């Protein structure tokens, strides 16, 4: 039994996502595993990662799609236990730009 089996929660220790938690989705050969946060919970997107860039924890979840992982994170209570800050969704507000008053070849009279 490997420490990096599918479903194991790991801590990224190298790269741009260092210090973030992720879940091992599957093991690949040559010292790599596929991990996912998912991005909506831990801001780690699904990708292949070297086993030298992650540190396994004692916790594990049921691995699957990102929707399954998100549900598992929320029901397990590990978000609070590990101190993970879940990113808030931004409200997209588009401000309408004022359209130019003049049309081609015509000037606007004031």
Backbone as JSON Lines, residues from 0, in Angstrom:
{"i":0,"aa":"X","n":[0.85,-1.19,0.0],"ca":[0.0,0.0,0.0],"c":[0.88,1.24,0.0]}
{"i":1,"aa":"X","n":[0.65,2.1,-0.91],"ca":[1.44,3.3,-1.09],"c":[0.87,4.45,-0.26]}
{"i":2,"aa":"X","n":[1.73,5.37,0.14],"ca":[1.27,6.56,0.85],"c":[0.5,7.49,-0.07]}
{"i":3,"aa":"X","n":[0.76,7.39,-1.35],"ca":[0.13,8.3,-2.32],"c":[-0.96,7.6,-3.13]}
{"i":4,"aa":"X","n":[-1.8,6.82,-2.45],"ca":[-2.89,6.15,-3.15],"c":[-3.97,7.16,-3.51]}
{"i":5,"aa":"X","n":[-4.86,6.76,-4.37],"ca":[-5.95,7.61,-4.83],"c":[-6.81,8.04,-3.64]}
{"i":6,"aa":"X","n":[-7.07,9.35,-3.55],"ca":[-7.88,9.88,-2.47],"c":[-7.09,10.51,-1.34]}
{"i":7,"aa":"X","n":[-5.78,10.31,-1.3],"ca":[-4.94,10.86,-0.23],"c":[-4.84,12.38,-0.37]}
{"i":8,"aa":"X","n":[-5.02,13.1,0.74],"ca":[-4.84,14.55,0.73],"c":[-3.36,14.84,0.9]}
{"i":9,"aa":"X","n":[-2.84,15.7,0.03],"ca":[-1.42,16.04,0.05],"c":[-1.25,17.56,0.16]}
{"i":10,"aa":"X","n":[-0.08,17.96,0.61],"ca":[0.28,19.37,0.7],"c":[1.33,19.64,-0.36]}
{"i":11,"aa":"X","n":[1.09,20.61,-1.22],"ca":[2.08,20.97,-2.24],"c":[3.22,21.72,-1.54]}
{"i":12,"aa":"X","n":[4.46,21.32,-1.79],"ca":[5.6,21.96,-1.14],"c":[6.51,22.68,-2.12]}
{"i":13,"aa":"X","n":[6.18,22.62,-3.4],"ca":[6.99,23.3,-4.41],"c":[6.08,23.83,-5.52]}
{"i":14,"aa":"X","n":[6.57,24.83,-6.2],"ca":[5.82,25.39,-7.32],"c":[4.94,26.54,-6.91]}
{"i":15,"aa":"X","n":[4.15,27.03,-7.85],"ca":[3.31,28.2,-7.61],"c":[2.2,27.92,-6.61]}
{"i":16,"aa":"X","n":[1.85,26.65,-6.42],"ca":[0.77,26.29,-5.5],"c":[1.32,25.75,-4.18]}
{"i":17,"aa":"X","n":[2.56,26.08,-3.84],"ca":[3.17,25.61,-2.6],"c":[2.34,26.1,-1.41]}
{"i":18,"aa":"X","n":[2.12,25.2,-0.45],"ca":[1.33,25.54,0.72],"c":[-0.15,25.25,0.56]}
{"i":19,"aa":"X","n":[-0.57,24.78,-0.6],"ca":[-1.98,24.48,-0.86],"c":[-2.22,22.98,-0.74]}
{"i":20,"aa":"X","n":[-3.44,22.61,-0.36],"ca":[-3.81,21.2,-0.26],"c":[-4.46,20.74,-1.55]}
{"i":21,"aa":"X","n":[-4.27,19.46,-1.86],"ca":[-4.86,18.84,-3.05],"c":[-5.15,17.37,-2.72]}
{"i":22,"aa":"X","n":[-5.84,16.7,-3.63],"ca":[-6.18,15.29,-3.47],"c":[-5.57,14.52,-4.63]}
{"i":23,"aa":"X","n":[-4.94,13.38,-4.32],"ca":[-4.39,12.52,-5.37],"c":[-5.56,11.85,-6.08]}
{"i":24,"aa":"X","n":[-5.66,12.07,-7.38],"ca":[-6.75,11.49,-8.17],"c":[-6.34,10.13,-8.72]}
{"i":25,"aa":"X","n":[-5.12,10.05,-9.23],"ca":[-4.64,8.77,-9.75],"c":[-3.11,8.76,-9.75]}
{"i":26,"aa":"X","n":[-2.57,7.55,-9.74],"ca":[-1.12,7.39,-9.8],"c":[-0.73,7.13,-11.25]}
{"i":27,"aa":"X","n":[0.33,7.78,-11.69],"ca":[0.87,7.49,-13.01],"c":[2.27,6.96,-12.81]}
{"i":28,"aa":"X","n":[2.88,6.48,-13.86],"ca":[4.21,5.92,-13.7],"c":[5.28,7.01,-13.75]}
{"i":29,"aa":"X","n":[6.49,6.63,-13.47],"ca":[7.66,7.49,-13.52],"c":[7.64,8.59,-12.46]}
{"i":30,"aa":"X","n":[7.09,8.32,-11.28],"ca":[7.18,9.26,-10.18],"c":[6.24,10.45,-10.24]}
{"i":31,"aa":"X","n":[5.12,10.3,-10.93],"ca":[4.14,11.38,-11.03],"c":[2.78,10.89,-10.55]}
{"i":32,"aa":"X","n":[1.97,11.81,-10.05],"ca":[0.59,11.53,-9.7],"c":[-0.27,12.64,-10.28]}
{"i":33,"aa":"X","n":[-1.54,12.35,-10.5],"ca":[-2.48,13.37,-10.94],"c":[-3.2,13.89,-9.7]}
{"i":34,"aa":"X","n":[-3.19,15.21,-9.51],"ca":[-3.82,15.81,-8.34],"c":[-4.89,16.8,-8.77]}
{"i":35,"aa":"X","n":[-5.79,17.09,-7.83],"ca":[-6.81,18.11,-8.06],"c":[-7.19,18.69,-6.72]}
{"i":36,"aa":"X","n":[-7.52,19.98,-6.7],"ca":[-7.88,20.66,-5.46],"c":[-9.24,20.27,-4.94]}
{"i":37,"aa":"X","n":[-10.31,20.49,-5.57],"ca":[-10.53,21.15,-6.85],"c":[-10.33,22.66,-6.73]}
{"i":38,"aa":"X","n":[-10.26,23.31,-7.85],"ca":[-9.95,24.74,-7.89],"c":[-10.94,25.58,-7.11]}
{"i":39,"aa":"X","n":[-12.2,25.15,-7.04],"ca":[-13.22,25.93,-6.32],"c":[-13.02,25.89,-4.8]}
{"i":40,"aa":"X","n":[-12.27,24.92,-4.29],"ca":[-12.05,24.81,-2.84],"c":[-10.65,25.26,-2.46]}
{"i":41,"aa":"X","n":[-9.61,24.7,-3.1],"ca":[-8.24,24.97,-2.68],"c":[-7.43,25.76,-3.7]}
{"i":42,"aa":"X","n":[-8.01,26.15,-4.8],"ca":[-7.38,26.87,-5.91],"c":[-6.29,26.06,-6.63]}
{"i":43,"aa":"X","n":[-6.27,24.75,-6.44],"ca":[-5.33,23.88,-7.16],"c":[-6.11,23.2,-8.27]}
{"i":44,"aa":"X","n":[-5.7,23.45,-9.52],"ca":[-6.42,22.81,-10.63],"c":[-5.85,21.44,-10.91]}
{"i":45,"aa":"X","n":[-6.63,20.61,-11.61],"ca":[-6.22,19.23,-11.9],"c":[-5.0,19.24,-12.81]}
{"i":46,"aa":"X","n":[-3.96,18.53,-12.37],"ca":[-2.72,18.47,-13.14],"c":[-1.85,17.31,-12.68]}
{"i":47,"aa":"X","n":[-0.85,17.03,-13.48],"ca":[0.14,16.01,-13.14],"c":[1.21,16.67,-12.28]}
{"i":48,"aa":"X","n":[1.66,15.98,-11.23],"ca":[2.61,16.57,-10.29],"c":[3.65,15.52,-9.89]}
{"i":49,"aa":"X","n":[4.88,15.95,-9.72],"ca":[5.94,15.06,-9.27],"c":[5.72,14.68,-7.81]}
{"i":50,"aa":"X","n":[6.04,13.45,-7.46],"ca":[5.86,13.02,-6.07],"c":[6.85,13.71,-5.14]}
{"i":51,"aa":"X","n":[7.88,14.33,-5.68],"ca":[8.86,15.06,-4.87],"c":[8.36,16.46,-4.53]}
{"i":52,"aa":"X","n":[7.26,16.9,-5.13],"ca":[6.72,18.23,-4.88],"c":[5.51,18.21,-3.96]}
{"i":53,"aa":"X","n":[5.16,17.04,-3.41],"ca":[4.01,16.94,-2.52],"c":[4.39,16.17,-1.27]}
{"i":54,"aa":"X","n":[3.64,16.43,-0.2],"ca":[3.84,15.74,1.07],"c":[2.49,15.15,1.49]}
{"i":55,"aa":"X","n":[2.41,13.83,1.7],"ca":[1.12,13.23,2.06],"c":[0.71,13.59,3.48]}
{"i":56,"aa":"X","n":[-0.59,13.69,3.72],"ca":[-1.12,13.91,5.06],"c":[-1.79,12.62,5.52]}
{"i":57,"aa":"X","n":[-2.29,12.61,6.73],"ca":[-2.95,11.41,7.26],"c":[-4.39,11.31,6.79]}
{"i":58,"aa":"X","n":[-4.92,12.35,6.16],"ca":[-6.33,12.39,5.75],"c":[-6.51,11.89,4.32]}
{"i":59,"aa":"X","n":[-7.7,11.38,4.04],"ca":[-8.01,10.98,2.68],"c":[-9.5,11.18,2.41]}
{"i":60,"aa":"X","n":[-9.83,11.3,1.14],"ca":[-11.2,11.48,0.67],"c":[-11.47,10.48,-0.43]}
{"i":61,"aa":"X","n":[-12.73,10.38,-0.82],"ca":[-13.11,9.56,-1.97],"c":[-12.74,10.34,-3.23]}
{"i":62,"aa":"X","n":[-11.87,9.8,-4.05],"ca":[-11.43,10.48,-5.27],"c":[-12.43,10.28,-6.39]}
{"i":63,"aa":"X","n":[-12.49,11.27,-7.28],"ca":[-13.39,11.2,-8.43],"c":[-13.28,12.48,-9.22]}
{"i":64,"aa":"X","n":[-14.39,12.9,-9.78],"ca":[-14.41,14.14,-10.55],"c":[-14.31,15.33,-9.59]}
{"i":65,"aa":"X","n":[-14.14,16.52,-10.15],"ca":[-14.03,17.71,-9.31],"c":[-15.32,17.97,-8.53]}
{"i":66,"aa":"X","n":[-16.47,17.63,-9.1],"ca":[-17.73,17.81,-8.39],"c":[-17.8,16.88,-7.17]}
{"i":67,"aa":"X","n":[-17.34,15.64,-7.34],"ca":[-17.33,14.67,-6.24],"c":[-16.35,15.14,-5.17]}
{"i":68,"aa":"X","n":[-15.17,15.61,-5.57],"ca":[-14.18,16.08,-4.61],"c":[-14.7,17.29,-3.83]}
{"i":69,"aa":"X","n":[-15.37,18.21,-4.51],"ca":[-15.91,19.39,-3.84],"c":[-16.93,18.98,-2.78]}
{"i":70,"aa":"X","n":[-17.78,18.02,-3.12],"ca":[-18.79,17.54,-2.17],"c":[-18.11,16.85,-0.98]}
{"i":71,"aa":"X","n":[-17.09,16.04,-1.25],"ca":[-16.35,15.35,-0.19],"c":[-15.66,16.33,0.76]}
{"i":72,"aa":"X","n":[-15.03,17.37,0.2],"ca":[-14.37,18.39,1.04],"c":[-15.39,19.03,1.97]}
{"i":73,"aa":"X","n":[-16.55,19.39,1.44],"ca":[-17.55,20.12,2.23],"c":[-18.17,19.25,3.32]}
{"i":74,"aa":"X","n":[-18.36,17.95,3.04],"ca":[-19.0,17.08,4.03],"c":[-18.02,16.49,5.05]}
{"i":75,"aa":"X","n":[-16.73,16.52,4.76],"ca":[-15.75,15.88,5.65],"c":[-15.37,16.72,6.86]}
{"i":76,"aa":"X","n":[-15.53,18.04,6.77],"ca":[-15.11,18.91,7.86],"c":[-13.63,19.23,7.84]}
{"i":77,"aa":"X","n":[-12.92,18.8,6.81],"ca":[-11.47,19.03,6.74],"c":[-11.12,20.46,6.34]}
{"i":78,"aa":"X","n":[-12.05,21.19,5.75],"ca":[-11.77,22.57,5.36],"c":[-11.46,23.39,6.61]}
{"i":79,"aa":"X","n":[-12.26,23.2,7.65],"ca":[-12.04,23.93,8.9],"c":[-10.83,23.36,9.65]}
{"i":80,"aa":"X","n":[-10.69,22.03,9.66],"ca":[-9.6,21.38,10.39],"c":[-8.24,21.79,9.84]}
{"i":81,"aa":"X","n":[-8.11,21.86,8.51],"ca":[-6.83,22.19,7.9],"c":[-6.65,23.7,7.71]}
{"i":82,"aa":"X","n":[-7.68,24.49,7.99],"ca":[-7.58,25.94,7.87],"c":[-7.53,26.43,6.43]}
{"i":83,"aa":"X","n":[-8.28,25.79,5.56],"ca":[-8.28,26.17,4.14],"c":[-9.23,27.34,3.94]}
{"i":84,"aa":"X","n":[-8.74,28.37,3.27],"ca":[-9.58,29.52,2.94],"c":[-10.19,29.29,1.56]}
{"i":85,"aa":"X","n":[-11.49,29.09,1.53],"ca":[-12.2,28.85,0.28],"c":[-12.38,30.19,-0.42]}
{"i":86,"aa":"X","n":[-11.96,30.3,-1.7],"ca":[-12.13,31.57,-2.41],"c":[-13.59,31.89,-2.64]}
{"i":87,"aa":"X","n":[-13.93,33.15,-2.49],"ca":[-15.3,33.61,-2.73],"c":[-15.48,33.88,-4.21]}
{"i":88,"aa":"X","n":[-16.65,33.53,-4.72],"ca":[-16.92,33.79,-6.13],"c":[-17.14,35.28,-6.32]}
{"i":89,"aa":"X","n":[-16.54,35.82,-7.35],"ca":[-16.65,37.24,-7.64],"c":[-17.95,37.51,-8.38]}
{"i":90,"aa":"X","n":[-18.6,38.58,-8.02],"ca":[-19.79,38.99,-8.75],"c":[-19.35,39.79,-9.96]}
{"i":91,"aa":"X","n":[-19.76,39.36,-11.1],"ca":[-19.37,40.03,-12.33],"c":[-20.4,41.1,-12.65]}
{"i":92,"aa":"X","n":[-19.95,42.32,-12.58],"ca":[-20.82,43.44,-12.95],"c":[-20.19,44.14,-14.13]}
{"i":93,"aa":"X","n":[-20.93,44.17,-15.19],"ca":[-20.43,44.85,-16.38],"c":[-21.03,46.24,-16.43]}
{"i":94,"aa":"X","n":[-20.16,47.2,-16.57],"ca":[-20.63,48.57,-16.73],"c":[-20.72,48.85,-18.22]}
{"i":95,"aa":"X","n":[-21.84,49.4,-18.6],"ca":[-22.03,49.7,-20.01],"c":[-21.22,50.94,-20.36]}
{"i":96,"aa":"X","n":[-20.48,50.8,-21.43],"ca":[-19.68,51.93,-21.91],"c":[-20.57,52.85,-22.73]}
{"i":97,"aa":"X","n":[-20.31,54.12,-22.61],"ca":[-21.07,55.09,-23.39],"c":[-20.7,54.94,-24.86]}
{"i":98,"aa":"X","n":[-21.72,54.83,-25.68],"ca":[-21.47,54.69,-27.12],"c":[-21.13,56.05,-27.68]}
{"i":99,"aa":"X","n":[-20.25,56.08,-28.66],"ca":[-19.92,57.37,-29.26],"c":[-21.14,57.96,-29.96]}
{"i":100,"aa":"X","n":[-21.26,59.24,-29.85],"ca":[-22.42,59.93,-30.41],"c":[-22.31,60.12,-31.91]}
{"i":101,"aa":"X","n":[-21.1,60.27,-32.4],"ca":[-20.91,60.56,-33.82],"c":[-20.85,59.27,-34.62]}
{"i":102,"aa":"X","n":[-21.44,59.28,-35.8],"ca":[-21.33,58.16,-36.71],"c":[-20.29,58.51,-37.75]}
{"i":103,"aa":"X","n":[-19.93,57.56,-38.54],"ca":[-18.89,57.79,-39.54],"c":[-19.26,58.95,-40.46]}
{"i":104,"aa":"X","n":[-18.32,59.84,-40.61],"ca":[-18.49,60.93,-41.56],"c":[-19.44,62.02,-41.1]}
{"i":105,"aa":"X","n":[-20.11,61.84,-39.98],"ca":[-21.04,62.86,-39.5],"c":[-20.57,63.34,-38.13]}
{"i":106,"aa":"X","n":[-20.67,64.61,-37.91],"ca":[-20.31,65.16,-36.61],"c":[-21.58,65.45,-35.82]}
{"i":107,"aa":"X","n":[-21.46,65.39,-34.56],"ca":[-22.61,65.67,-33.69],"c":[-22.64,67.17,-33.44]}
{"i":108,"aa":"X","n":[-23.84,67.75,-33.63],"ca":[-24.0,69.18,-33.38],"c":[-24.47,69.39,-31.96]}
{"i":109,"aa":"X","n":[-23.91,70.39,-31.33],"ca":[-24.32,70.71,-29.96],"c":[-25.04,72.0,-29.89]}
